[in-house]
Amino acid sequence: MINYPNLPNSTLEISEQPEVKEITNELLKQLQSALKSNALFTDQIELSLKGIVRILEVLLSLDFFKNANEIDSSLRNSIEWINNAGESLKAKMKEYEGFFSDFNTSMKANEQEVTNTLNANTENIKSEIKKLENQLIETTTKLLTSYQIFLNQARESATTQISNNQTQAITNINEAKNNANNEINTNKTQSLEAITQAKTNANNEINTNKTQSLEAITQAKTNANNEITANKTQAITNINEAKENDHYQNIDFFEIE
């Protein structure tokens, strides 16, 4: 088992920082306020003159030495606090130096154990990786086998379906072909009968029209001949009558002379 030293406590044993007393007076506050504000220039001059007088009074009074003692005491307290804080920080740094020294010593002592642990962990990791590889190969083989079975079943199902569809398609095609042939033969028979009937009707109509035309021609010819004969007879009669009338006129003409 690897042993490490405990980390030192990081808390510094430093007392509370002493308060530094602010040394000021009301006149200084008034002067600072007047200079920072938009007060009248005369007010600023007046306060400045008062401040100069006050400075001279302070320098000549015992208050100066009193304030100096207060400042010196405050500074001594602050310096003492800083020294104490520095000593505490030095002590804490020594603790950390000791910790790191012990830590380095323990690391050297435990180096072989750490190496053995790392090597063991490496072997364990390699063994686990090998197990995972074997499991992955086994799982992949099972998946491929299942997928191949699925593909074979799908192919057989598709082949069966295609064969059924092909048989049904051939049956449908033959049935459609037979229906088409029957319909063509029926239409052909009906067409031939219709053509024959139309031909017969046309021949009958032609013969009827021919007979009627011949009869009409014969009748027209007869009527024309009769009319020609009648006209011829009438013309001859008219000519004969005209000749007779002309003969009688000639006779009368000669008798008159």
C-alpha positions as CSV (number, residue, x, y, z in Angstrom):
1,M,0.0,0.0,0.0
2,I,1.4,3.4,-1.0
3,N,1.7,5.9,1.9
4,Y,1.7,9.7,1.4
5,P,2.2,12.4,4.1
6,N,-0.7,14.5,5.1
7,L,-1.0,17.9,3.6
8,P,-0.4,20.7,6.2
9,N,-3.3,23.0,7.2
10,S,-3.2,26.1,5.0
11,T,-4.7,28.4,7.6
12,L,-2.2,31.2,8.8
13,E,-2.2,32.1,12.5
14,I,-2.4,35.8,12.1
15,S,-4.1,38.2,14.5
16,E,-6.7,40.7,13.4
17,Q,-5.1,43.7,11.6
18,P,-5.0,46.8,13.9
19,E,-7.1,49.8,13.0
20,V,-5.3,52.8,11.8
21,K,-6.7,56.0,13.2
22,E,-7.6,58.7,10.7
23,I,-6.1,62.0,11.7
24,T,-8.2,65.0,10.4
25,N,-10.3,67.9,11.5
26,E,-13.5,69.6,10.6
27,L,-11.7,72.5,8.9
28,L,-9.9,70.2,6.5
29,K,-13.1,68.5,5.6
30,Q,-14.8,71.8,4.9
31,L,-11.9,72.9,2.7
32,Q,-11.9,69.6,0.7
33,S,-15.6,69.8,0.2
34,A,-15.4,73.4,-1.0
35,L,-12.6,72.6,-3.4
36,K,-14.5,69.5,-4.8
37,S,-17.9,71.3,-5.1
38,N,-19.0,74.3,-7.1
39,A,-18.7,76.7,-4.2
40,L,-17.9,80.4,-4.7
41,F,-14.3,81.3,-5.2
42,T,-14.4,83.7,-2.2
43,D,-15.6,80.8,0.1
44,Q,-12.7,78.7,-1.2
45,I,-10.2,81.5,-0.5
46,E,-11.7,82.1,3.0
47,L,-11.5,78.4,3.9
48,S,-7.9,78.3,2.5
49,L,-6.8,81.2,4.6
50,K,-8.5,79.6,7.7
51,G,-6.7,76.4,6.9
52,I,-3.3,78.2,6.7
53,V,-4.0,79.8,10.1
54,R,-5.0,76.5,11.5
55,I,-1.9,74.8,10.2
56,L,0.3,77.5,12.0
57,E,-1.7,77.0,15.2
58,V,-1.3,73.2,15.0
59,L,2.4,73.5,14.4
60,L,2.7,75.8,17.4
61,S,0.5,73.7,19.7
62,L,1.0,70.6,21.7
63,D,-1.6,68.8,19.6
64,F,1.1,68.3,17.0
65,F,3.2,66.2,19.4
66,K,0.1,64.3,20.6
67,N,-0.9,63.5,17.0
68,A,2.7,62.5,16.3
69,N,2.6,60.1,19.2
70,E,-0.7,58.6,17.9
71,I,0.7,58.2,14.5
72,D,3.9,56.6,15.9
73,S,1.8,54.2,18.0
74,S,-0.4,53.2,15.1
75,L,2.6,52.6,12.9
76,R,4.3,50.5,15.5
77,N,1.2,48.4,15.9
78,S,1.0,47.9,12.1
79,I,4.7,47.1,11.8
80,E,4.4,44.6,14.7
81,W,1.3,42.9,13.0
82,I,3.2,42.7,9.7
83,N,6.2,41.1,11.5
84,N,4.0,38.6,13.2
85,A,2.2,37.8,9.9
86,G,5.6,37.3,8.2
87,E,6.8,34.9,11.0
88,S,3.5,32.9,10.7
89,L,4.0,32.8,6.9
90,K,7.6,31.6,7.3
91,A,6.5,28.9,9.7
92,K,3.8,27.7,7.3
93,M,6.3,27.7,4.4
94,K,8.6,25.5,6.6
95,E,5.7,23.1,7.1
96,Y,5.1,22.9,3.4
97,E,8.8,22.4,2.7
98,G,8.8,19.5,5.2
99,F,5.6,18.1,3.5
100,F,7.2,18.2,0.1
101,S,10.4,16.7,1.4
102,D,8.5,13.8,3.0
103,F,6.4,13.5,-0.1
104,N,9.5,13.1,-2.3
105,T,10.9,10.6,0.1
106,S,7.7,8.6,0.1
107,M,7.6,8.7,-3.7
108,K,11.1,7.3,-3.9
109,A,10.3,4.6,-1.4
110,N,7.1,3.8,-3.2
111,E,8.5,4.0,-6.7
112,Q,8.8,0.3,-7.2
113,E,5.4,-0.3,-5.7
114,V,3.9,2.3,-8.0
115,T,5.7,0.7,-11.0
116,N,4.4,-2.7,-10.0
117,T,0.9,-1.4,-9.6
118,L,1.1,0.4,-13.0
119,N,2.4,-2.8,-14.6
120,A,-0.3,-4.9,-13.0
121,N,-2.9,-2.3,-14.1
122,T,-1.5,-2.4,-17.6
123,E,-1.8,-6.2,-17.7
124,N,-5.3,-6.0,-16.3
125,I,-6.2,-3.4,-18.9
126,K,-4.7,-5.6,-21.7
127,S,-6.6,-8.6,-20.4
128,E,-9.8,-6.6,-20.3
129,I,-9.2,-5.3,-23.8
130,K,-8.6,-8.8,-25.0
131,K,-11.9,-9.9,-23.4
132,L,-13.7,-7.1,-25.0
133,E,-12.1,-7.9,-28.4
134,N,-13.2,-11.6,-28.0
135,Q,-16.7,-10.5,-27.0
136,L,-16.8,-8.0,-29.8
137,I,-15.8,-10.7,-32.3
138,E,-18.3,-13.2,-30.9
139,T,-21.1,-10.6,-31.0
140,T,-20.1,-9.6,-34.5
141,T,-20.1,-13.2,-35.6
142,K,-23.6,-13.7,-34.1
143,L,-24.9,-10.6,-35.7
144,L,-23.4,-11.6,-39.1
145,T,-24.9,-15.1,-38.8
146,S,-28.3,-13.7,-37.8
147,Y,-28.1,-11.2,-40.7
148,Q,-27.1,-13.9,-43.1
149,I,-30.0,-16.0,-42.0
150,F,-32.3,-13.0,-42.4
151,L,-30.9,-12.4,-45.8
152,N,-31.4,-16.0,-46.9
153,Q,-35.0,-16.0,-45.6
154,A,-35.7,-12.7,-47.3
155,R,-34.2,-14.0,-50.5
156,E,-36.2,-17.2,-50.4
157,S,-39.3,-15.3,-49.6
158,A,-38.6,-12.9,-52.4
159,T,-37.9,-15.8,-54.8
160,T,-41.2,-17.5,-53.9
161,Q,-43.0,-14.2,-54.2
162,I,-41.4,-13.6,-57.6
163,S,-42.3,-17.1,-58.8
164,N,-45.9,-16.7,-57.6
165,N,-46.1,-13.3,-59.2
166,Q,-44.5,-14.6,-62.4
167,T,-47.0,-17.6,-62.5
168,Q,-49.9,-15.3,-61.8
169,A,-48.6,-12.8,-64.4
170,I,-48.3,-15.6,-67.0
171,T,-51.8,-16.8,-66.2
172,N,-53.2,-13.2,-66.4
173,I,-51.4,-12.7,-69.7
174,N,-52.7,-16.0,-71.2
175,E,-56.2,-15.2,-70.0
176,A,-56.0,-11.7,-71.4
177,K,-54.6,-13.1,-74.7
178,N,-57.5,-15.6,-74.9
179,N,-60.0,-12.9,-74.1
180,A,-58.5,-10.7,-76.7
181,N,-58.5,-13.4,-79.3
182,N,-62.1,-14.3,-78.6
183,E,-63.1,-10.7,-78.8
184,I,-61.1,-10.3,-82.0
185,N,-62.8,-13.4,-83.5
186,T,-66.2,-12.2,-82.4
187,N,-65.6,-8.7,-83.8
188,K,-64.1,-10.3,-86.9
189,T,-67.2,-12.5,-87.4
190,Q,-69.5,-9.6,-86.7
191,S,-67.5,-7.4,-89.1
192,L,-67.7,-10.1,-91.8
193,E,-71.4,-10.5,-91.3
194,A,-71.9,-6.8,-91.3
195,I,-69.7,-6.5,-94.5
196,T,-71.7,-9.3,-96.2
197,Q,-75.0,-7.8,-95.2
198,A,-73.8,-4.4,-96.3
199,K,-72.6,-5.8,-99.6
200,T,-75.9,-7.6,-100.1
201,N,-77.9,-4.5,-99.3
202,A,-75.7,-2.5,-101.6
203,N,-76.1,-5.0,-104.4
204,N,-79.9,-5.1,-103.9
205,E,-80.0,-1.4,-103.8
206,I,-77.8,-1.2,-106.9
207,N,-80.0,-3.8,-108.7
208,T,-83.2,-2.0,-107.6
209,N,-81.8,1.4,-108.7
210,K,-80.5,-0.2,-112.0
211,T,-84.0,-1.7,-112.7
212,Q,-85.7,1.5,-111.9
213,S,-83.2,3.4,-114.0
214,L,-83.7,1.0,-116.9
215,E,-87.4,1.3,-116.6
216,A,-87.2,5.0,-116.3
217,I,-84.9,5.2,-119.4
218,T,-87.2,2.9,-121.3
219,Q,-90.2,4.9,-120.3
220,A,-88.4,8.1,-121.2
221,K,-87.3,6.6,-124.5
222,T,-90.8,5.5,-125.3
223,N,-92.2,8.9,-124.3
224,A,-89.6,10.6,-126.4
225,N,-90.3,8.4,-129.4
226,N,-94.0,8.9,-129.0
227,E,-93.5,12.6,-128.7
228,I,-91.1,12.6,-131.6
229,T,-93.6,10.6,-133.7
230,A,-96.4,12.9,-132.7
231,N,-94.4,15.9,-133.4
232,K,-93.3,14.4,-136.7
233,T,-96.9,13.6,-137.7
234,Q,-98.1,17.0,-136.6
235,A,-95.3,18.6,-138.6
236,I,-96.1,16.6,-141.7
237,T,-99.8,17.5,-141.3
238,N,-98.8,21.1,-140.9
239,I,-96.6,21.0,-143.9
240,N,-99.3,19.4,-146.0
241,E,-101.8,21.9,-144.9
242,A,-99.4,24.7,-145.7
243,K,-98.8,23.3,-149.1
244,E,-102.5,23.0,-149.8
245,N,-103.1,26.6,-148.7
246,D,-100.3,27.8,-150.8
247,H,-101.6,26.0,-153.9
248,Y,-105.0,27.5,-153.5
249,Q,-103.6,31.0,-153.2
250,N,-101.6,30.5,-156.4
251,I,-104.7,29.4,-158.2
252,D,-106.6,32.5,-157.0
253,F,-103.8,34.7,-158.1
254,F,-103.8,33.4,-161.6
255,E,-107.5,33.6,-161.9
256,I,-107.5,37.2,-160.9
257,E,-105.1,38.2,-163.7
